Amino acid sequence: MRAAWILGPQDYALYRILGEGEVLIWPPWRKEYVLERKDPLSAHKAYEYRVIA
């Protein structure tokens, strides 16, 4: 019985050659930003904004 090796989306990187360099195609670029807003009276976190770009 042969074993299968299944790659997930985070198991490899895919590059495209453009001109004299390589450009990363996969995984797509991702950055997460979090901004916490605090209650001015108690200084505890009231809510937060979360953006994934």
SULGI-V722460 format. One record per pair of residues at least 12 apart in sequence whose C-alpha atoms are under 6 Angstrom apart, sorted by the first residue. I is the first residue (numbers start at 1). GAP is how many residues later the second one is. Records with the same first field share a line. If there is no record, write none. Layout:
BEGIN
I = GAP / GAP
END
This chain:
BEGIN
13 = 13
14 = 12
30 = 23
31 = 21 / 22
32 = 19 / 20
33 = 17 / 18
34 = 15 / 16
35 = 13 / 14
36 = 12
END
